[in-house]
Every structure is written in structure tokens, then in C-alpha cells.
Amino acid sequence: MSALLDRFLRYVKINTRSDEEVTDRTPTTENQWGLARLLEQELKDIGMGDVHLNEKCFLTAALPSNSSKELPTIGFLAHIDTSTDFNGEGVSPQIIENYDGKDIPLKGKKGMRLSPQEFPEMLNYKGQTLITTDGTTLLGADDKAGIAEIMTAMDYLTSNPEIERGPIRVAFTPDEETGLGIIHFDVDAFGADFAYTMDGGKIGEIEYENFNAAKAIVKVHGKSVHPGSAKGVMKNAMLIFFEFNAMLPVEQRPEYTEGREGFYHLWKMYPGSVEDVKGIYILRDHDPHKFDDKKQLILESAVFINQKYGKRDYRGGDG
């Protein structure tokens, strides 16, 4: 446990935040290389073989079988980058030993805290050691907890060669949070018969399927004029965007769905003015047909809005 904790605390202090605005390179941020190179050296130090860090920041390594039996190759994966949503610089985790089930104060803002009243699952870990953000940054447990787990397990296996095992492959990948990194992953070269991603979830839980996901970027260009002479002329981009959003089913927002139910998630909006609004949606559904329906509704709603308000090139762009 001590080795696992030491690794985790070391990894989270390295800022590996990715950037969803970048679409023309992998990794999307240079700082992901820092953790990748550290892990590359650590894999070599613990005795892993075939350690390779490629030009896209994908790090792989292998541990050969020591068994006389012919066993399948098992893979373990985790992603290097952390969420784009919050600051990842200067991470200073809080370690709460023997958690008592009460609120955990945070430093971000006055009165800020993690509370079992809001997160009742915290009570599942009463009496255990919790590691939390201090409230001023993200923690980065997604997915540096997974990295620490894999590294500690590989260290244990290389240090205890008497434990019989089949061949093992590990991979640490960039830009999971943007959804674009994994398209560069060479599955055949990885060479695993079965593979597991070590990421968030309950202790002992194995998820055996994944949802279909897409990101929709909706841009609205309005027309700003003095409100005293706006009749029949002004086109308020914010209100037009609200009209577009209202065309999507309310009951299929993430705050109203659970389990395998799909959703439309309005993730971000900016800048927010009469002239310009950009909204970013995340679409998810386990059912591929319902997933296609969601994408189609986004496109049809955009067509309706453009037909209603026109696509006048008054700003050098579409309406």
C-alpha cells in the first residue's frame, strides 16, 4: 500500500491536463510527455521488457510469461492525461486516514467541502484512507490511480518471479479526455488477447461494455444592433441557441438518466453574446441505433434553425 500511495502522489503532481480545443496533434498538450517519460524510465527500472514510447506519446511495455503452460496475453491500460475542465497545476492532495464518515473540508472556497449528504457513496469507505483534492485543483485520480495500480502490480510481479503468470502487456495512452488519442493506438501491435482499462469505478467492479460517444459543436452567429433600432433586424445568438437547445428532449439530459440510458449533455457554452455563442454537447448511448438518432436530431435541429433565421453572410460566416 505504501508503494502504491507513493506512486500515486508522485504522478498526480505532474500536470498532464489535455486540451479539447486542439484537434491537429497528439498529444494535445506537451506536458503529457513529462509523465510518459517518467513512466518509461520506471518501467525499465522495475525490469519490464520491450519498453517503447512512440512519437504520439503512447507508452507500451511487456512482461514475458514464466509459465510452462500456454496462457493468453493479458493487457492493462490507463490514460496519462487529466480532465480539461479544471486546473491541474500545483496539485496538493489531502490524505484522510481512518475516514470517520463526516464532511471533509476543502480550501477552494469558504465553506467548500465534500459531504456524504451530497455524495452518500463516501460512507462506503468509512474507516479507510481517502485521498482527495484540497479544493484548489483537480486531483487527477482519473486516471493516475489506474497508472499507479498497474505500475505497482508490475513491480510486484517482477520482484516475485515465483508467481506463475502468462504474458502481460501494459499501455499508457494520451488524450483520453478529448476522445481523440485512442484512434492512434495500434491494437494489433499491442498483442493482447484480453485487455482491461484500469479507471474509475467501485472496488471489484468490472465493466464489460462501453457507450457510443460523440461531441457536437454548435455555433450561432447573431446580429447585434442598437436595441433602440433592433426591431426586425437584431438576431440574438444567445436566444437562438436557447431555442436550438429546447428542441432536444429534456428527459434525455444526464441529470434525468441512469444505467444504459443515453443522453444529450450540454457540456460548455461560450462566449455568450448577442453576436456569438458556441455550445459543446456530449452525446452518449449504448444502443447504436439510438445513438445515430441523437446525432440526426442535432443535425435536423440545426437545419431548422438555419431555415428559420437564414444564413445571411453579415459576419463572413453562416447563421
N, C-alpha and C positions, 0 to 999 in steps of 0.2 A: 504493500500500500504506500509505503514511504517513497519508493522509486516512482510509482505511478503519479503521486501527488507532485513530486519534484519536477517530473517531465511536464505535467500539465501546466504548472505555474510558470515554467520557463517558456513554454510555447505561447501562452496567451499574452505574454508581454511583448510579443513581436506583432506589430500592426500588419495584418495581411488583408485588410479590407479591399474588396474588389469594387469595380465601378460599372454600374449598369448602363452608363451613358456611352461607354466605349464598346464598339462593335467590330472594329477592324484589326484587333490584335489579341493574342492570347499569350501570357496572361494580360488582363486589362489594367493591372497596376504592377509597377516594378517591385513594390515591397513584398509581393508574394515570393519573389526569388530568395529573400533573406531566410525564410523558414525552410524553403525547399533545399537550399544549400546546407543548412544546419542539419536537416534530417538525412541528407545524402551522406554527410560525414559520420553521423551517429549510426547509420545502418552499416557502414563499413567497420566502424569501431566495435560493434557487437558481433561481427562475424557473418553478416549476410552476404550472399554472393550475387553476382550479376547486377550490381547497383548501377542504375543508369538514370541520369537527369537529362531529358531531351530539350530541344530548342523551344518547346511550348510550355515548359515548366511541369511536365509530367515526370514524376519520380517513381521508378519501379525497382524491385529487388526480389531475390529468390532465396529460399531455404530448401536445399535438396532433401529428398526422403532418406531416412535412415532405417527403413523397414525392409525386410526381405519379401514382404507382400507387395503386390501391385495395387497401389492405392490411388484414388483420384487426386488431382491437383486442386487444392482449395485456395481461393483468393480472398484477401481482405483489403478494403478500400476506405479511404477517408479523404475529405477535401481540405485543402490548405486555406482557402480564403474564408473571410468572415463577412457578415451582413453589410450591405451598403447603407443601411438605414441610420446608423448611429456611429459616433466617434469610436475608433479603435486604437487611438494613440494614448499612451500613458495608463494602460490597464493596471489596476491595483486591486486584486481580488480580496474579498473578505472570507476568512475561514472560520466557520462556526462549528466548533466541536460539541458533540453531545447535544444536538439541537433540542430545545425544550418545547417546541411547538408554538412559540409565541411569535409576534411580529419581529421582523429583522429590519432595523433602521438602515437607511441609505443616505449618502451625503449629497445626492444630486440637487435636491431642493428641500427646503424646510418642511418637515413632516413626511417626507418621502420614505416609504417602507415597503417591504414585501410582507404581505399578510395572509395567513391561512383563510381569512374570511373571503378574500378575493381569489386566492389560489389554494383551495382545500387539499389539493394533492400534496402540499407541503407536509401535512400531518402523516403521510406515509413514511416519512423519513425522520420522524421523531426519535431522538437518541442516537442518530447517525451524524457524521460530519458533512456539513453543507459548504459549498463554495459558491459565493455569489459575487456579482459586480458590487462596487462601492457606490454605484448610482451615478457616477460621472462619465462612464464609458460602457460600452457593451462588454460582456465577459469574454465571449469568443469560445464558449464551450461547444458551440456548433461551428466547426467540428473538431476543435483541438482536443476535446475529450476523446473522440474516436482515434485521433492520431496517437495520443498518449497510451490508449489501450493497446493499439496494435504494436507500438514500439516496445512497450513493456512485455507484452506476450512474446514477441520475437526475441527479446533479450533473455527471457526466462528459458525459452526453448534452446537457444544457442548455448546457454550456460548449463543446461541439463541434458546432454546428448543421450542419456539413458532413456529418455521419454520417447517411445516409438511414435513416429509421425510419417505421414506421406509428404509429397512435395507441396510447398507453400509459396504463394506469390503475394506480394503486397504492392499497393499503388497509392500514391498521394497525388491528388489532382487539383488543378487551379479552377477558379471561376465557376464553382458550383452555384453560387448565389445568383449569378447572372443568367444561368441556364445555357450558356454558350460554350463553356470549357470542354464539356464531356464529348462534344462532337469530334474532337481531335484525339480521343482515346482509342488506341489500337487494341481492340478486344482480342483479335486472333493472336497478336504478338504477346499479349498478357499471358495467354495459355492456361487459364484456369478452367477446370471442368464445372466447378461451382464457385460462386463468389458472394461475399457478404459485405455490404456497406455498413460500417460502424458509425452510427449517427444518433440523433436524439431518439428517445423512447423510454419506456418503462424497463426496469431491470427484468431480464428474462424474456422480453418481448421480441418476437421475430415477425417482421412484416414481409409478406411474400408476394406482394403486388405493388404496382405504382400507378399513379394517376397520369392522365394525359394533361399536358400544360401548354399554355400559350400566353404570350404577352401582347396586348393590343394598345397601341399608342394612338390616341385620338386628339387631333389638333383642330382648334376652332379659331379662325381669324375673323374678328368683328370689324366694325367701322365706327370710329369714335368721332363724334362732332359735339359742339357745344350743346348742352342739354336744353338750352333755350330755343334752339332751332333744330331739335332732333327728330321731330315728327316725320315719319316716313323715310328717314334717312339713316338714323343710328341702327347699328346691329351690335347688340351687347353680347360679346363672345361668352361671357360667364353664364348668362341666361340661356343662350343657345345650348351650351354644354349641359346645363341642368336639364334642359328639355331632352337632349340625347340620353342622358343617364336615366331619366324617368321612363324611357322606352324599354329598359332592361328589367326583368322580373325581380321585384323586391324580395320575394320569398327565396330567391336563389343567391342571396348575399351570404357571406361566410358566417355572419352572426346569427343566421337562421338555419344553417345546415349542419349536418353531422355525418359521421361514417363515410359511406361511399357516395353521398350526395354531392353533386357538382355545384360550382358557384361562379359568379362574376364578382370579382373583388376590385373595387376602386382603390388602388394602392397609393397613388400620388396625384397631386394636382399642382400645377404651377404654369406661368407666373401668377395668373389670376387678375385680369384687367379687362376693360371693355374691348380692347383690341385683340388680345391674345389669351388663350387658355390651352394648356396641354394636360390631358389626363392619361394616366397609365393604368390599365386594367390587367389583372391576372385572371385567366380563365382556367378552370380545372374540372375534370370529370373522369371517373374511372371508365364509364361507358363511351366507347369511341364514337358511336352514333350521336349521343347527346352532346359530346364534345364538339363534333362537327356542327351541330345545330347552334351551339353557343357562338362559334366563330361566324356562322352565317348570319345570326341575328345582329351581331356587331356591324357586319358589312351592310346589311339591309337597312339598319337604323341610320348609318352614315349616308347612304343613298337618299333616304327620305329627307334627312336634314338638308342635304345639298340641294335637293329638288325644291324644298320649301323656301330656302333662303338664297338660293342661287350660288354661283361660284364666280362672282364678279372679281376681276383681277385688279382690285383697287389697291392692293398692297404687294403686288407682284407674286401672289400665291393664291391657292384655292380657298374657297369659302369653307 
